[in-house]
C-alpha cells in the first residue's frame, strides 16, 4: 500500500512540473516550426546566376530514385531557344510526391546540383493529380525578370556562351575568340 502511495505522489509531482513549464506549441499558420539544416522537404530545380536552368536533362536523378517517382524527358537546346548551358535540357520534369520517399538520392546523383530538397514541408493535396509536381512548379524564379528561359543566345555557335563562370576555378575557353585572336 505504501508503494502505491509513493507512485501516486511521483505522478502528481510530474504533472505539477509540466503544468508550470511554458508550452511548446507553435501557432502554425502564422509561425512555422524551424527545421534542422539537413531536413529534406519539397524539391526545387535551381538556376545559374545568369538565369539559365541548371538541369541538363541527363535523367540521373530518375535512375537513382528508388521509388521511381521522377520522370524526365530531355530535349536538345537551340541557340535561338536556350534553356540550360549544356546541349540538352529537361523538356518535361515531373516528381510524383505520393511515391517520393524524400531519401535525397536524386540530389546526390545530380551532376550539376539542379535538384535540391529544400525546407518546405507544407505538402497537402486534395487530389492525386495535384501531387505530381511539374517543371514549372519546381523551377525557382530567375534572379531578374528578364533572365528567364527560353532565351536567345547573344553569340550563336559559341558552345561556351551559355556556360556560367566557374567560381574559384578557370573560366571556360572561348574558341571563337581564340580563333579571331590568331588571325
Biotite code that builds the C-alpha atoms (Angstrom):
import biotite.structure as struc

atoms = struc.array([
    struc.Atom([0.000, 0.000, 0.000], chain_id="A", res_id=1, res_name="UNK", atom_name="CA", element="C"),
    struc.Atom([2.875, 2.354, 0.800], chain_id="A", res_id=2, res_name="UNK", atom_name="CA", element="C"),
    struc.Atom([4.403, 1.732, -2.655], chain_id="A", res_id=3, res_name="UNK", atom_name="CA", element="C"),
    struc.Atom([1.157, 2.735, -4.378], chain_id="A", res_id=4, res_name="UNK", atom_name="CA", element="C"),
    struc.Atom([1.066, 5.999, -2.414], chain_id="A", res_id=5, res_name="UNK", atom_name="CA", element="C"),
    struc.Atom([4.681, 6.820, -3.423], chain_id="A", res_id=6, res_name="UNK", atom_name="CA", element="C"),
    struc.Atom([3.873, 6.143, -7.098], chain_id="A", res_id=7, res_name="UNK", atom_name="CA", element="C"),
    struc.Atom([0.801, 8.412, -6.855], chain_id="A", res_id=8, res_name="UNK", atom_name="CA", element="C"),
    struc.Atom([2.845, 11.275, -5.355], chain_id="A", res_id=9, res_name="UNK", atom_name="CA", element="C"),
    struc.Atom([5.526, 10.876, -8.045], chain_id="A", res_id=10, res_name="UNK", atom_name="CA", element="C"),
    struc.Atom([2.884, 11.070, -10.743], chain_id="A", res_id=11, res_name="UNK", atom_name="CA", element="C"),
    struc.Atom([1.297, 14.185, -9.201], chain_id="A", res_id=12, res_name="UNK", atom_name="CA", element="C"),
    struc.Atom([4.712, 15.894, -8.949], chain_id="A", res_id=13, res_name="UNK", atom_name="CA", element="C"),
    struc.Atom([5.419, 15.166, -12.621], chain_id="A", res_id=14, res_name="UNK", atom_name="CA", element="C"),
    struc.Atom([2.018, 16.568, -13.574], chain_id="A", res_id=15, res_name="UNK", atom_name="CA", element="C"),
    struc.Atom([2.612, 19.676, -11.454], chain_id="A", res_id=16, res_name="UNK", atom_name="CA", element="C"),
    struc.Atom([6.007, 20.332, -13.079], chain_id="A", res_id=17, res_name="UNK", atom_name="CA", element="C"),
    struc.Atom([4.524, 20.034, -16.548], chain_id="A", res_id=18, res_name="UNK", atom_name="CA", element="C"),
    struc.Atom([1.675, 22.404, -15.673], chain_id="A", res_id=19, res_name="UNK", atom_name="CA", element="C"),
    struc.Atom([4.102, 25.152, -14.643], chain_id="A", res_id=20, res_name="UNK", atom_name="CA", element="C"),
    struc.Atom([6.511, 24.791, -17.610], chain_id="A", res_id=21, res_name="UNK", atom_name="CA", element="C"),
    struc.Atom([5.895, 27.051, -20.651], chain_id="A", res_id=22, res_name="UNK", atom_name="CA", element="C"),
    struc.Atom([4.055, 25.430, -23.579], chain_id="A", res_id=23, res_name="UNK", atom_name="CA", element="C"),
    struc.Atom([5.962, 24.450, -26.720], chain_id="A", res_id=24, res_name="UNK", atom_name="CA", element="C"),
    struc.Atom([3.036, 24.929, -29.084], chain_id="A", res_id=25, res_name="UNK", atom_name="CA", element="C"),
    struc.Atom([3.665, 26.746, -32.374], chain_id="A", res_id=26, res_name="UNK", atom_name="CA", element="C"),
    struc.Atom([0.828, 28.874, -33.722], chain_id="A", res_id=27, res_name="UNK", atom_name="CA", element="C"),
    struc.Atom([1.213, 27.042, -37.016], chain_id="A", res_id=28, res_name="UNK", atom_name="CA", element="C"),
    struc.Atom([-0.128, 29.093, -39.881], chain_id="A", res_id=29, res_name="UNK", atom_name="CA", element="C"),
    struc.Atom([1.435, 32.284, -38.531], chain_id="A", res_id=30, res_name="UNK", atom_name="CA", element="C"),
    struc.Atom([4.602, 30.786, -37.012], chain_id="A", res_id=31, res_name="UNK", atom_name="CA", element="C"),
    struc.Atom([6.320, 27.943, -38.847], chain_id="A", res_id=32, res_name="UNK", atom_name="CA", element="C"),
    struc.Atom([8.329, 25.404, -36.874], chain_id="A", res_id=33, res_name="UNK", atom_name="CA", element="C"),
    struc.Atom([12.060, 25.712, -37.614], chain_id="A", res_id=34, res_name="UNK", atom_name="CA", element="C"),
    struc.Atom([13.551, 22.661, -39.288], chain_id="A", res_id=35, res_name="UNK", atom_name="CA", element="C"),
    struc.Atom([17.058, 21.222, -38.912], chain_id="A", res_id=36, res_name="UNK", atom_name="CA", element="C"),
    struc.Atom([19.625, 22.226, -41.572], chain_id="A", res_id=37, res_name="UNK", atom_name="CA", element="C"),
    struc.Atom([19.674, 18.718, -43.099], chain_id="A", res_id=38, res_name="UNK", atom_name="CA", element="C"),
    struc.Atom([15.878, 18.486, -43.361], chain_id="A", res_id=39, res_name="UNK", atom_name="CA", element="C"),
    struc.Atom([14.646, 17.130, -46.711], chain_id="A", res_id=40, res_name="UNK", atom_name="CA", element="C"),
    struc.Atom([11.423, 18.755, -47.819], chain_id="A", res_id=41, res_name="UNK", atom_name="CA", element="C"),
    struc.Atom([9.899, 19.725, -51.179], chain_id="A", res_id=42, res_name="UNK", atom_name="CA", element="C"),
    struc.Atom([12.120, 19.592, -54.268], chain_id="A", res_id=43, res_name="UNK", atom_name="CA", element="C"),
    struc.Atom([13.322, 22.656, -56.193], chain_id="A", res_id=44, res_name="UNK", atom_name="CA", element="C"),
    struc.Atom([15.047, 22.993, -59.545], chain_id="A", res_id=45, res_name="UNK", atom_name="CA", element="C"),
    struc.Atom([17.768, 25.633, -59.238], chain_id="A", res_id=46, res_name="UNK", atom_name="CA", element="C"),
    struc.Atom([19.061, 28.150, -61.781], chain_id="A", res_id=47, res_name="UNK", atom_name="CA", element="C"),
    struc.Atom([22.504, 29.558, -62.555], chain_id="A", res_id=48, res_name="UNK", atom_name="CA", element="C"),
    struc.Atom([23.243, 33.183, -61.676], chain_id="A", res_id=49, res_name="UNK", atom_name="CA", element="C"),
    struc.Atom([22.678, 34.122, -65.321], chain_id="A", res_id=50, res_name="UNK", atom_name="CA", element="C"),
    struc.Atom([19.115, 32.719, -65.163], chain_id="A", res_id=51, res_name="UNK", atom_name="CA", element="C"),
    struc.Atom([19.642, 29.529, -67.162], chain_id="A", res_id=52, res_name="UNK", atom_name="CA", element="C"),
    struc.Atom([18.359, 26.284, -65.673], chain_id="A", res_id=53, res_name="UNK", atom_name="CA", element="C"),
    struc.Atom([20.930, 24.028, -64.043], chain_id="A", res_id=54, res_name="UNK", atom_name="CA", element="C"),
    struc.Atom([19.127, 20.859, -65.164], chain_id="A", res_id=55, res_name="UNK", atom_name="CA", element="C"),
    struc.Atom([20.710, 19.399, -68.305], chain_id="A", res_id=56, res_name="UNK", atom_name="CA", element="C"),
    struc.Atom([18.183, 16.582, -68.743], chain_id="A", res_id=57, res_name="UNK", atom_name="CA", element="C"),
    struc.Atom([20.620, 13.746, -68.025], chain_id="A", res_id=58, res_name="UNK", atom_name="CA", element="C"),
    struc.Atom([17.979, 11.710, -66.105], chain_id="A", res_id=59, res_name="UNK", atom_name="CA", element="C"),
    struc.Atom([20.491, 10.533, -63.492], chain_id="A", res_id=60, res_name="UNK", atom_name="CA", element="C"),
    struc.Atom([18.076, 11.646, -60.772], chain_id="A", res_id=61, res_name="UNK", atom_name="CA", element="C"),
    struc.Atom([15.358, 9.426, -62.251], chain_id="A", res_id=62, res_name="UNK", atom_name="CA", element="C"),
    struc.Atom([17.770, 6.497, -62.414], chain_id="A", res_id=63, res_name="UNK", atom_name="CA", element="C"),
    struc.Atom([18.847, 6.978, -58.790], chain_id="A", res_id=64, res_name="UNK", atom_name="CA", element="C"),
    struc.Atom([15.294, 7.269, -57.422], chain_id="A", res_id=65, res_name="UNK", atom_name="CA", element="C"),
    struc.Atom([14.405, 4.010, -55.613], chain_id="A", res_id=66, res_name="UNK", atom_name="CA", element="C"),
    struc.Atom([10.683, 4.824, -55.697], chain_id="A", res_id=67, res_name="UNK", atom_name="CA", element="C"),
    struc.Atom([10.651, 5.647, -59.450], chain_id="A", res_id=68, res_name="UNK", atom_name="CA", element="C"),
    struc.Atom([8.990, 8.981, -58.641], chain_id="A", res_id=69, res_name="UNK", atom_name="CA", element="C"),
    struc.Atom([10.878, 11.178, -61.153], chain_id="A", res_id=70, res_name="UNK", atom_name="CA", element="C"),
    struc.Atom([10.061, 11.433, -64.859], chain_id="A", res_id=71, res_name="UNK", atom_name="CA", element="C"),
    struc.Atom([12.439, 13.356, -67.161], chain_id="A", res_id=72, res_name="UNK", atom_name="CA", element="C"),
    struc.Atom([12.140, 13.897, -70.928], chain_id="A", res_id=73, res_name="UNK", atom_name="CA", element="C"),
    struc.Atom([15.282, 15.530, -72.375], chain_id="A", res_id=74, res_name="UNK", atom_name="CA", element="C"),
    struc.Atom([15.330, 17.745, -75.451], chain_id="A", res_id=75, res_name="UNK", atom_name="CA", element="C"),
    struc.Atom([18.075, 19.431, -77.476], chain_id="A", res_id=76, res_name="UNK", atom_name="CA", element="C"),
    struc.Atom([18.938, 23.076, -76.809], chain_id="A", res_id=77, res_name="UNK", atom_name="CA", element="C"),
    struc.Atom([18.937, 25.511, -79.733], chain_id="A", res_id=78, res_name="UNK", atom_name="CA", element="C"),
    struc.Atom([20.787, 28.833, -79.917], chain_id="A", res_id=79, res_name="UNK", atom_name="CA", element="C"),
    struc.Atom([17.523, 30.663, -80.574], chain_id="A", res_id=80, res_name="UNK", atom_name="CA", element="C"),
    struc.Atom([15.795, 28.872, -77.681], chain_id="A", res_id=81, res_name="UNK", atom_name="CA", element="C"),
    struc.Atom([18.281, 28.227, -74.857], chain_id="A", res_id=82, res_name="UNK", atom_name="CA", element="C"),
    struc.Atom([17.174, 26.699, -71.528], chain_id="A", res_id=83, res_name="UNK", atom_name="CA", element="C"),
    struc.Atom([20.403, 25.394, -69.988], chain_id="A", res_id=84, res_name="UNK", atom_name="CA", element="C"),
    struc.Atom([24.150, 25.687, -70.598], chain_id="A", res_id=85, res_name="UNK", atom_name="CA", element="C"),
    struc.Atom([24.508, 22.160, -71.979], chain_id="A", res_id=86, res_name="UNK", atom_name="CA", element="C"),
    struc.Atom([23.433, 20.744, -75.289], chain_id="A", res_id=87, res_name="UNK", atom_name="CA", element="C"),
    struc.Atom([20.290, 19.306, -73.668], chain_id="A", res_id=88, res_name="UNK", atom_name="CA", element="C"),
    struc.Atom([17.671, 20.414, -71.172], chain_id="A", res_id=89, res_name="UNK", atom_name="CA", element="C"),
    struc.Atom([14.711, 18.811, -69.419], chain_id="A", res_id=90, res_name="UNK", atom_name="CA", element="C"),
    struc.Atom([11.660, 19.487, -71.583], chain_id="A", res_id=91, res_name="UNK", atom_name="CA", element="C"),
    struc.Atom([9.493, 17.626, -69.068], chain_id="A", res_id=92, res_name="UNK", atom_name="CA", element="C"),
    struc.Atom([10.430, 17.181, -65.416], chain_id="A", res_id=93, res_name="UNK", atom_name="CA", element="C"),
    struc.Atom([7.857, 15.713, -63.040], chain_id="A", res_id=94, res_name="UNK", atom_name="CA", element="C"),
    struc.Atom([8.054, 14.384, -59.492], chain_id="A", res_id=95, res_name="UNK", atom_name="CA", element="C"),
    struc.Atom([5.257, 12.291, -58.037], chain_id="A", res_id=96, res_name="UNK", atom_name="CA", element="C"),
    struc.Atom([5.297, 13.308, -54.368], chain_id="A", res_id=97, res_name="UNK", atom_name="CA", element="C"),
    struc.Atom([2.951, 10.451, -53.446], chain_id="A", res_id=98, res_name="UNK", atom_name="CA", element="C"),
    struc.Atom([5.672, 7.993, -54.452], chain_id="A", res_id=99, res_name="UNK", atom_name="CA", element="C"),
    struc.Atom([8.675, 10.049, -53.291], chain_id="A", res_id=100, res_name="UNK", atom_name="CA", element="C"),
    struc.Atom([10.280, 8.873, -50.050], chain_id="A", res_id=101, res_name="UNK", atom_name="CA", element="C"),
    struc.Atom([12.444, 12.030, -49.673], chain_id="A", res_id=102, res_name="UNK", atom_name="CA", element="C"),
    struc.Atom([15.644, 9.999, -49.471], chain_id="A", res_id=103, res_name="UNK", atom_name="CA", element="C"),
    struc.Atom([17.808, 12.588, -51.267], chain_id="A", res_id=104, res_name="UNK", atom_name="CA", element="C"),
    struc.Atom([19.327, 10.147, -53.779], chain_id="A", res_id=105, res_name="UNK", atom_name="CA", element="C"),
    struc.Atom([18.227, 12.420, -56.641], chain_id="A", res_id=106, res_name="UNK", atom_name="CA", element="C"),
    struc.Atom([20.076, 15.315, -55.033], chain_id="A", res_id=107, res_name="UNK", atom_name="CA", element="C"),
    struc.Atom([23.251, 13.241, -54.690], chain_id="A", res_id=108, res_name="UNK", atom_name="CA", element="C"),
    struc.Atom([23.061, 11.870, -58.254], chain_id="A", res_id=109, res_name="UNK", atom_name="CA", element="C"),
    struc.Atom([22.645, 15.260, -59.959], chain_id="A", res_id=110, res_name="UNK", atom_name="CA", element="C"),
    struc.Atom([25.973, 16.315, -61.561], chain_id="A", res_id=111, res_name="UNK", atom_name="CA", element="C"),
    struc.Atom([25.002, 19.993, -61.776], chain_id="A", res_id=112, res_name="UNK", atom_name="CA", element="C"),
    struc.Atom([23.279, 20.447, -58.408], chain_id="A", res_id=113, res_name="UNK", atom_name="CA", element="C"),
    struc.Atom([19.991, 21.260, -60.134], chain_id="A", res_id=114, res_name="UNK", atom_name="CA", element="C"),
    struc.Atom([17.608, 19.316, -57.907], chain_id="A", res_id=115, res_name="UNK", atom_name="CA", element="C"),
    struc.Atom([17.666, 20.259, -54.221], chain_id="A", res_id=116, res_name="UNK", atom_name="CA", element="C"),
    struc.Atom([15.451, 19.135, -51.358], chain_id="A", res_id=117, res_name="UNK", atom_name="CA", element="C"),
    struc.Atom([14.578, 22.385, -49.604], chain_id="A", res_id=118, res_name="UNK", atom_name="CA", element="C"),
    struc.Atom([12.925, 23.104, -46.255], chain_id="A", res_id=119, res_name="UNK", atom_name="CA", element="C"),
    struc.Atom([9.293, 23.428, -47.389], chain_id="A", res_id=120, res_name="UNK", atom_name="CA", element="C"),
    struc.Atom([7.203, 20.836, -45.542], chain_id="A", res_id=121, res_name="UNK", atom_name="CA", element="C"),
    struc.Atom([3.694, 22.012, -46.413], chain_id="A", res_id=122, res_name="UNK", atom_name="CA", element="C"),
    struc.Atom([2.741, 19.234, -48.809], chain_id="A", res_id=123, res_name="UNK", atom_name="CA", element="C"),
    struc.Atom([-1.032, 18.794, -48.626], chain_id="A", res_id=124, res_name="UNK", atom_name="CA", element="C"),
    struc.Atom([-3.127, 17.886, -51.672], chain_id="A", res_id=125, res_name="UNK", atom_name="CA", element="C"),
    struc.Atom([-6.834, 17.395, -52.275], chain_id="A", res_id=126, res_name="UNK", atom_name="CA", element="C"),
    struc.Atom([-6.450, 15.053, -55.236], chain_id="A", res_id=127, res_name="UNK", atom_name="CA", element="C"),
    struc.Atom([-3.780, 12.721, -56.594], chain_id="A", res_id=128, res_name="UNK", atom_name="CA", element="C"),
    struc.Atom([-3.115, 14.713, -59.778], chain_id="A", res_id=129, res_name="UNK", atom_name="CA", element="C"),
    struc.Atom([-2.010, 17.811, -57.862], chain_id="A", res_id=130, res_name="UNK", atom_name="CA", element="C"),
    struc.Atom([0.651, 15.725, -56.074], chain_id="A", res_id=131, res_name="UNK", atom_name="CA", element="C"),
    struc.Atom([2.571, 15.400, -59.355], chain_id="A", res_id=132, res_name="UNK", atom_name="CA", element="C"),
    struc.Atom([4.794, 18.480, -59.398], chain_id="A", res_id=133, res_name="UNK", atom_name="CA", element="C"),
    struc.Atom([5.747, 19.757, -62.864], chain_id="A", res_id=134, res_name="UNK", atom_name="CA", element="C"),
    struc.Atom([8.867, 21.585, -64.006], chain_id="A", res_id=135, res_name="UNK", atom_name="CA", element="C"),
    struc.Atom([7.109, 24.966, -63.870], chain_id="A", res_id=136, res_name="UNK", atom_name="CA", element="C"),
    struc.Atom([6.248, 24.395, -60.203], chain_id="A", res_id=137, res_name="UNK", atom_name="CA", element="C"),
    struc.Atom([9.735, 23.116, -59.346], chain_id="A", res_id=138, res_name="UNK", atom_name="CA", element="C"),
    struc.Atom([11.793, 25.873, -61.001], chain_id="A", res_id=139, res_name="UNK", atom_name="CA", element="C"),
    struc.Atom([12.866, 28.756, -58.798], chain_id="A", res_id=140, res_name="UNK", atom_name="CA", element="C"),
    struc.Atom([12.258, 32.255, -60.106], chain_id="A", res_id=141, res_name="UNK", atom_name="CA", element="C"),
    struc.Atom([15.053, 33.791, -62.205], chain_id="A", res_id=142, res_name="UNK", atom_name="CA", element="C"),
    struc.Atom([17.330, 36.329, -60.448], chain_id="A", res_id=143, res_name="UNK", atom_name="CA", element="C"),
    struc.Atom([15.892, 39.139, -62.608], chain_id="A", res_id=144, res_name="UNK", atom_name="CA", element="C"),
    struc.Atom([12.620, 39.148, -64.543], chain_id="A", res_id=145, res_name="UNK", atom_name="CA", element="C"),
    struc.Atom([14.386, 39.450, -67.908], chain_id="A", res_id=146, res_name="UNK", atom_name="CA", element="C"),
    struc.Atom([16.648, 36.443, -67.195], chain_id="A", res_id=147, res_name="UNK", atom_name="CA", element="C"),
    struc.Atom([14.029, 33.715, -67.693], chain_id="A", res_id=148, res_name="UNK", atom_name="CA", element="C"),
    struc.Atom([14.117, 30.806, -70.103], chain_id="A", res_id=149, res_name="UNK", atom_name="CA", element="C"),
    struc.Atom([13.917, 30.159, -73.013], chain_id="A", res_id=150, res_name="UNK", atom_name="CA", element="C"),
    struc.Atom([16.007, 32.923, -74.493], chain_id="A", res_id=151, res_name="UNK", atom_name="CA", element="C"),
    struc.Atom([18.165, 33.681, -77.497], chain_id="A", res_id=152, res_name="UNK", atom_name="CA", element="C"),
    struc.Atom([21.908, 33.357, -77.014], chain_id="A", res_id=153, res_name="UNK", atom_name="CA", element="C"),
    struc.Atom([23.875, 36.514, -77.919], chain_id="A", res_id=154, res_name="UNK", atom_name="CA", element="C"),
    struc.Atom([26.714, 34.555, -79.565], chain_id="A", res_id=155, res_name="UNK", atom_name="CA", element="C"),
    struc.Atom([25.189, 31.712, -81.633], chain_id="A", res_id=156, res_name="UNK", atom_name="CA", element="C"),
    struc.Atom([27.535, 28.884, -82.494], chain_id="A", res_id=157, res_name="UNK", atom_name="CA", element="C"),
    struc.Atom([29.759, 29.516, -79.470], chain_id="A", res_id=158, res_name="UNK", atom_name="CA", element="C"),
    struc.Atom([29.449, 26.429, -77.298], chain_id="A", res_id=159, res_name="UNK", atom_name="CA", element="C"),
    struc.Atom([30.729, 28.266, -74.232], chain_id="A", res_id=160, res_name="UNK", atom_name="CA", element="C"),
    struc.Atom([28.466, 31.327, -74.447], chain_id="A", res_id=161, res_name="UNK", atom_name="CA", element="C"),
    struc.Atom([25.846, 29.750, -72.163], chain_id="A", res_id=162, res_name="UNK", atom_name="CA", element="C"),
    struc.Atom([28.225, 28.330, -69.558], chain_id="A", res_id=163, res_name="UNK", atom_name="CA", element="C"),
    struc.Atom([28.242, 30.455, -66.415], chain_id="A", res_id=164, res_name="UNK", atom_name="CA", element="C"),
    struc.Atom([31.624, 31.444, -64.948], chain_id="A", res_id=165, res_name="UNK", atom_name="CA", element="C"),
    struc.Atom([33.144, 28.987, -62.508], chain_id="A", res_id=166, res_name="UNK", atom_name="CA", element="C"),
    struc.Atom([33.708, 30.386, -59.023], chain_id="A", res_id=167, res_name="UNK", atom_name="CA", element="C"),
    struc.Atom([37.298, 29.973, -57.880], chain_id="A", res_id=168, res_name="UNK", atom_name="CA", element="C"),
    struc.Atom([38.269, 27.987, -60.980], chain_id="A", res_id=169, res_name="UNK", atom_name="CA", element="C"),
    struc.Atom([39.334, 28.598, -64.521], chain_id="A", res_id=170, res_name="UNK", atom_name="CA", element="C"),
    struc.Atom([36.999, 30.298, -66.947], chain_id="A", res_id=171, res_name="UNK", atom_name="CA", element="C"),
    struc.Atom([35.808, 28.233, -69.934], chain_id="A", res_id=172, res_name="UNK", atom_name="CA", element="C"),
    struc.Atom([37.831, 28.744, -73.081], chain_id="A", res_id=173, res_name="UNK", atom_name="CA", element="C"),
    struc.Atom([36.081, 30.750, -75.781], chain_id="A", res_id=174, res_name="UNK", atom_name="CA", element="C"),
    struc.Atom([37.060, 29.020, -79.023], chain_id="A", res_id=175, res_name="UNK", atom_name="CA", element="C"),
    struc.Atom([35.592, 31.722, -81.264], chain_id="A", res_id=176, res_name="UNK", atom_name="CA", element="C"),
    struc.Atom([37.614, 34.494, -79.599], chain_id="A", res_id=177, res_name="UNK", atom_name="CA", element="C"),
    struc.Atom([40.776, 32.358, -79.682], chain_id="A", res_id=178, res_name="UNK", atom_name="CA", element="C"),
    struc.Atom([40.366, 31.797, -83.452], chain_id="A", res_id=179, res_name="UNK", atom_name="CA", element="C"),
    struc.Atom([39.838, 35.534, -84.037], chain_id="A", res_id=180, res_name="UNK", atom_name="CA", element="C"),
    struc.Atom([42.927, 36.389, -81.962], chain_id="A", res_id=181, res_name="UNK", atom_name="CA", element="C"),
    struc.Atom([45.118, 34.010, -84.015], chain_id="A", res_id=182, res_name="UNK", atom_name="CA", element="C"),
    struc.Atom([44.089, 35.694, -87.303], chain_id="A", res_id=183, res_name="UNK", atom_name="CA", element="C"),
])
